[in-house]
Amino acid sequence: MTGLSTILIVVGLFLAGGVYSFSKQGMPKGVIVLLSIGSVMCLVAGILRIQGLWD
């Protein structure tokens, strides 16, 4: 597991927590969608780097 993979996964989980928090607070749907997309992208990129599918 490389350092960048770890950072991507941690940022993805942080954004996922933000999505949960913002949805509980009733924030605008655009913000929640944007955070959701960013979270998924970071998590997928981190997992692909761990698997060695993306250099």
C-alpha positions as a Markdown table, in Angstrom:
| # | Residue | x | y | z |
|---|---|---|---|---|
| 1 | Met | 0.0 | 0.0 | 0.0 |
| 2 | Thr | 1.6 | 3.3 | -1.1 |
| 3 | Gly | 1.3 | 6.6 | 0.6 |
| 4 | Leu | -0.9 | 8.1 | -2.1 |
| 5 | Ser | -3.3 | 5.2 | -1.9 |
| 6 | Thr | -3.6 | 5.8 | 1.8 |
| 7 | Ile | -4.2 | 9.5 | 1.4 |
| 8 | Leu | -6.9 | 8.9 | -1.3 |
| 9 | Ile | -8.7 | 6.4 | 0.9 |
| 10 | Val | -8.5 | 8.7 | 4.0 |
| 11 | Val | -9.8 | 11.7 | 2.0 |
| 12 | Gly | -12.6 | 9.5 | 0.5 |
| 13 | Leu | -13.7 | 8.4 | 3.9 |
| 14 | Phe | -13.5 | 12.0 | 5.2 |
| 15 | Leu | -15.7 | 13.2 | 2.4 |
| 16 | Ala | -18.1 | 10.3 | 3.0 |
| 17 | Gly | -18.4 | 11.5 | 6.6 |
| 18 | Gly | -19.1 | 15.0 | 5.3 |
| 19 | Val | -21.9 | 13.6 | 3.1 |
| 20 | Tyr | -23.5 | 12.0 | 6.1 |
| 21 | Ser | -23.2 | 15.1 | 8.2 |
| 22 | Phe | -24.4 | 17.4 | 5.6 |
| 23 | Ser | -27.4 | 15.2 | 4.8 |
| 24 | Lys | -28.3 | 15.2 | 8.5 |
| 25 | Gln | -28.1 | 19.0 | 8.6 |
| 26 | Gly | -30.3 | 19.5 | 5.6 |
| 27 | Met | -27.7 | 21.1 | 3.3 |
| 28 | Pro | -28.5 | 21.7 | -0.4 |
| 29 | Lys | -28.6 | 18.6 | -2.5 |
| 30 | Gly | -26.0 | 20.0 | -4.9 |
| 31 | Val | -23.4 | 20.1 | -2.1 |
| 32 | Ile | -24.2 | 16.5 | -1.0 |
| 33 | Val | -24.0 | 15.2 | -4.6 |
| 34 | Leu | -20.7 | 16.9 | -5.2 |
| 35 | Leu | -19.2 | 15.5 | -2.0 |
| 36 | Ser | -20.6 | 12.0 | -2.8 |
| 37 | Ile | -19.0 | 12.1 | -6.2 |
| 38 | Gly | -15.7 | 13.3 | -4.8 |
| 39 | Ser | -15.8 | 10.6 | -2.1 |
| 40 | Val | -16.5 | 7.8 | -4.5 |
| 41 | Met | -13.7 | 9.0 | -6.9 |
| 42 | Cys | -11.1 | 9.1 | -4.1 |
| 43 | Leu | -12.1 | 5.7 | -2.7 |
| 44 | Val | -12.0 | 4.1 | -6.2 |
| 45 | Ala | -8.7 | 5.6 | -7.1 |
| 46 | Gly | -7.2 | 4.5 | -3.8 |
| 47 | Ile | -8.4 | 0.9 | -4.2 |
| 48 | Leu | -7.3 | 0.8 | -7.8 |
| 49 | Arg | -3.8 | 1.9 | -6.8 |
| 50 | Ile | -3.7 | -0.7 | -4.1 |
| 51 | Gln | -4.7 | -3.4 | -6.6 |
| 52 | Gly | -2.0 | -2.2 | -9.0 |
| 53 | Leu | -4.5 | -1.5 | -11.8 |
| 54 | Trp | -3.8 | 2.2 | -12.0 |
| 55 | Asp | -0.2 | 3.6 | -11.8 |
